[in-house]
Amino acid sequence: MSTAPLELRRSAPSGAADLPARTAHGSGPRRPPGPGRRRHVLLVLAAGTGLVLAACSPPTTGATDPVRVLAAASLHAPLDELLADHAESTGGPAPLVTYDGSAALLTQLREGAVADVVVLADAASTSQAQDAGLLADRAVDVAANTLRIAVAPGNPRAVTGLADLARPEMTVVLCAPPVPCGAATRTLLADAGVEVPRASEEQAVTAVLAKVVSGEADAGVVYVTDVLGAGGAVEGVAIPGAERARTTVSAAVVAGAPHPDEAGDLVALLGSAGAREVFARHGFEAP
């Protein structure tokens, strides 16, 4: 590193050595520089030091920026675990993750949201992203999920299947149709010949679960993984034939990703055998 600041500290400002100090008789020993001149020296030193420090500081590059991930709300638990392990193993910054319903994530991408990786909860959402040119590469299937009815612990309303959701005394909450869990729910309701006209609708499966947990709803259709992740706050009721509406979770690099190499590495990780074990611990199936 340059020693310019040390040389400046020992010498006077340019030209000062050639100017004799003036006394009342016009000559004599130099006087110490006045306040104005001392300020000038300090400013020169400060400027020189600042330049040297700037030259010695490590450059700021995109490599130190976190990878940005948009992910379906149902993936919160396994993704948090996987991304934390990934950041620890690489020594890089932890990825920044936005969790929301897949339909909302697609809207964000269409509106120009900056992201590197997107993880969507069903094949239909992934196809929409692909067709709209929002993905840089083909998506990788990483996990699968099925639906279950969430009720209060002990099942006080004695819910045994989808038909019970149509009972007039029931307060039911479902995912909205554009959301993957909503589309899958309506497939199962149609197969069972059940209509639930009074159900409220939410834009993310986590909102459905929250209403059942809080007691605002008697029942809601969520994923198996949501029931497991609630830690006893709800009870799950199996839905016969739920595998007919099984959803596939996919990850892909976003078109125009600021960090395409890191994004590709992350997608590869999510599709790995090790990641599949993490997904399985949280109730997901293999894709």
C-alpha positions in Angstrom: 0.0 0.0 0.0 1.3 3.5 -0.8 3.1 5.5 1.9 2.0 8.8 0.5 0.2 9.9 3.6 3.4 9.5 5.7 5.3 11.7 3.3 2.6 14.3 3.4 2.6 14.3 7.2 6.3 15.2 7.2 6.3 17.9 4.6 4.6 21.3 4.3 2.1 22.1 1.5 3.6 22.7 -1.9 5.6 25.9 -2.1 5.6 26.6 1.6 9.4 25.7 2.0 10.3 28.5 -0.5 8.5 31.3 1.5 10.6 32.8 4.3 8.7 33.7 7.4 8.2 37.5 7.8 8.9 39.4 11.0 8.4 43.0 12.0 11.9 43.6 10.6 11.2 41.7 7.3 13.4 38.7 8.1 14.1 36.2 10.8 13.2 32.7 11.8 10.1 31.1 10.5 7.0 31.3 12.6 4.8 28.2 13.0 2.1 28.2 10.4 -1.1 30.0 11.3 -4.5 28.4 11.8 -5.4 28.8 8.2 -2.2 27.1 7.0 -2.6 24.3 9.5 -6.1 23.7 8.2 -4.8 23.5 4.7 -2.2 20.9 5.7 -4.9 18.8 7.4 -7.1 19.0 4.4 -4.2 17.8 2.1 -3.5 15.0 4.5 -7.1 14.0 4.7 -7.5 14.0 1.0 -4.4 11.9 0.5 -5.4 9.4 3.1 -8.8 9.1 1.6 -7.4 8.3 -1.8 -5.1 5.7 -0.4 -7.8 4.1 1.7 -10.1 4.0 -1.4 -7.3 2.3 -3.4 -6.7 -0.3 -0.7 -10.4 -1.1 -0.1 -11.6 -4.3 -1.7 -13.8 -3.7 -4.7 -17.5 -4.2 -4.4 -18.7 -6.7 -6.9 -21.9 -8.5 -7.7 -20.4 -11.8 -6.3 -21.0 -10.5 -2.7 -24.7 -9.7 -3.4 -27.2 -12.2 -2.1 -29.0 -14.4 -4.6 -32.7 -13.5 -4.6 -35.3 -16.3 -4.5 -39.1 -16.2 -5.0 -40.7 -19.2 -3.5 -44.2 -20.7 -3.0 -45.4 -20.2 0.6 -45.8 -23.9 1.2 -42.0 -24.3 0.9 -41.0 -22.1 3.8 -39.6 -24.7 6.2 -37.5 -26.9 3.9 -36.2 -24.0 1.8 -35.1 -22.1 4.9 -33.1 -25.1 6.0 -31.6 -25.8 2.6 -30.7 -22.2 1.9 -29.1 -21.8 5.3 -27.0 -24.9 4.8 -26.1 -23.7 1.3 -24.9 -20.3 2.6 -22.8 -22.0 5.3 -21.1 -24.4 2.8 -20.3 -21.7 0.2 -19.3 -19.0 2.7 -21.5 -16.5 0.8 -24.3 -14.3 2.0 -27.6 -16.0 2.7 -30.1 -15.8 -0.1 -32.9 -13.3 0.2 -36.3 -15.2 -0.1 -39.7 -13.8 -0.7 -42.5 -16.3 0.1 -46.0 -15.9 -1.5 -48.6 -17.8 -3.4 -47.4 -19.0 -6.8 -49.9 -16.8 -8.6 -48.6 -13.7 -6.8 -45.0 -14.7 -7.6 -45.8 -15.0 -11.3 -47.4 -11.5 -11.2 -44.2 -10.1 -9.6 -42.0 -11.6 -12.3 -44.3 -10.3 -15.0 -44.1 -6.8 -13.5 -40.3 -6.9 -13.5 -39.3 -8.1 -10.0 -35.6 -8.7 -9.8 -34.9 -12.4 -8.9 -32.4 -15.2 -9.6 -34.4 -18.3 -8.8 -38.1 -19.0 -8.6 -39.7 -22.1 -6.9 -43.3 -22.7 -7.8 -45.8 -25.1 -6.2 -47.3 -26.8 -9.3 -46.7 -27.7 -12.9 -49.3 -25.3 -14.2 -47.6 -22.3 -12.6 -44.3 -23.5 -13.9 -45.7 -23.9 -17.5 -47.1 -20.4 -17.3 -43.7 -19.0 -16.3 -42.0 -20.9 -19.1 -44.6 -19.8 -21.8 -44.3 -16.2 -20.7 -40.5 -16.3 -21.2 -39.8 -15.7 -17.5 -37.4 -18.6 -17.1 -33.8 -18.8 -18.4 -33.8 -22.7 -18.5 -36.1 -25.6 -18.1 -37.4 -26.0 -14.6 -36.2 -28.8 -12.3 -38.8 -30.8 -10.4 -37.7 -30.9 -6.8 -40.7 -32.3 -4.7 -44.4 -33.1 -4.7 -47.2 -32.5 -2.3 -50.8 -33.6 -1.7 -53.8 -32.1 0.0 -55.4 -32.7 3.4 -58.2 -31.1 5.4 -57.0 -29.1 8.4 -59.3 -28.9 11.4 -58.9 -27.9 15.1 -57.1 -30.4 17.4 -59.5 -33.2 18.4 -61.6 -32.5 15.2 -64.6 -31.0 17.2 -66.7 -30.7 14.0 -66.3 -34.4 13.2 -65.0 -33.8 9.7 -64.4 -37.0 7.9 -64.1 -35.9 4.2 -64.8 -33.2 1.6 -68.6 -33.7 1.9 -68.5 -32.3 5.4 -67.2 -29.0 4.1 -70.6 -28.3 2.5 -72.5 -28.6 5.8 -74.3 -25.2 6.4 -72.9 -24.8 9.9 -69.3 -25.1 8.7 -67.0 -22.1 8.3 -64.6 -23.2 5.6 -61.6 -21.5 4.0 -59.9 -22.6 0.8 -57.1 -21.3 -1.5 -58.3 -19.1 -4.3 -58.6 -20.9 -7.7 -55.5 -19.3 -9.3 -53.3 -20.6 -6.4 -52.0 -24.2 -6.9 -53.6 -25.5 -3.7 -56.9 -23.8 -4.9 -56.8 -25.4 -8.3 -56.0 -28.8 -6.8 -58.8 -28.4 -4.2 -61.4 -27.7 -6.9 -60.2 -30.8 -8.8 -60.9 -33.0 -5.8 -64.2 -31.2 -5.0 -65.4 -31.7 -8.6 -64.4 -35.4 -8.5 -66.4 -35.8 -5.3 -69.4 -33.8 -6.5 -69.1 -31.4 -3.6 -69.7 -27.6 -3.7 -68.7 -25.3 -0.9 -70.3 -22.0 -1.9 -69.7 -20.3 1.4 -66.0 -20.8 1.7 -63.7 -17.8 1.9 -60.7 -17.8 -0.4 -57.1 -16.9 0.2 -54.1 -16.1 -2.1 -51.7 -18.4 -0.2 -52.0 -21.7 1.6 -50.3 -20.3 4.7 -53.3 -17.9 5.0 -55.7 -20.8 4.9 -53.8 -22.6 7.6 -53.6 -19.4 9.8 -57.4 -19.1 9.8 -57.9 -22.7 11.0 -55.2 -22.3 13.6 -56.8 -19.0 14.9 -60.3 -20.5 15.0 -61.6 -18.2 12.4 -62.5 -21.3 10.3 -63.7 -24.8 11.2 -61.8 -26.4 8.4 -59.5 -25.6 5.4 -57.9 -27.5 2.7 -54.1 -27.3 2.8 -51.1 -29.4 2.0 -50.0 -32.4 4.0 -46.8 -30.5 4.7 -48.7 -27.6 6.2 -50.5 -29.9 8.7 -47.1 -31.4 9.7 -45.5 -28.0 10.0 -48.2 -26.6 12.3 -46.8 -28.7 15.1 -50.1 -29.9 16.6 -51.9 -26.6 16.2 -54.2 -28.4 13.7 -55.2 -31.9 12.9 -55.2 -33.4 9.4 -58.1 -35.4 7.8 -57.1 -37.5 4.8 -58.8 -36.9 1.5 -59.6 -40.1 -0.4 -58.1 -39.9 -3.9 -55.9 -36.9 -3.0 -53.1 -38.3 -5.2 -55.3 -37.3 -8.2 -54.5 -33.7 -7.5 -50.9 -34.2 -6.5 -48.8 -31.0 -7.2 -45.2 -30.9 -8.4 -42.8 -28.3 -7.0 -40.2 -27.0 -9.6 -37.3 -24.6 -9.4 -35.7 -22.6 -12.2 -33.3 -19.8 -13.0 -35.2 -16.6 -13.8 -34.6 -15.0 -17.2 -32.2 -12.0 -16.7 -31.1 -13.2 -13.3 -28.4 -10.9 -11.9 -26.4 -13.9 -10.7 -27.0 -16.7 -13.2 -24.1 -18.9 -12.2 -25.0 -18.8 -8.5 -28.7 -19.3 -9.4 -27.9 -22.4 -11.5 -25.9 -23.9 -8.6 -28.8 -23.3 -6.3 -31.3 -24.9 -8.6 -29.0 -27.9 -8.9 -28.8 -28.1 -5.1 -32.6 -28.1 -4.8 -32.9 -31.0 -7.3 -30.2 -33.1 -5.5 -30.7 -36.3 -3.5 -29.6 -34.4 -0.4 -32.3 -31.8 -0.8 -34.9 -34.6 -1.5 -34.1 -35.9 2.0 -34.7 -32.5 3.5 -38.0 -32.2 1.6 -39.0 -35.6 2.8 -38.4 -34.7 6.5 -41.0 -31.9 6.0 -43.6 -34.2 4.5 -42.9 -33.7 0.8 -42.9 -36.6 -1.6 -40.4 -37.3 -4.4 -41.4 -35.5 -7.6 
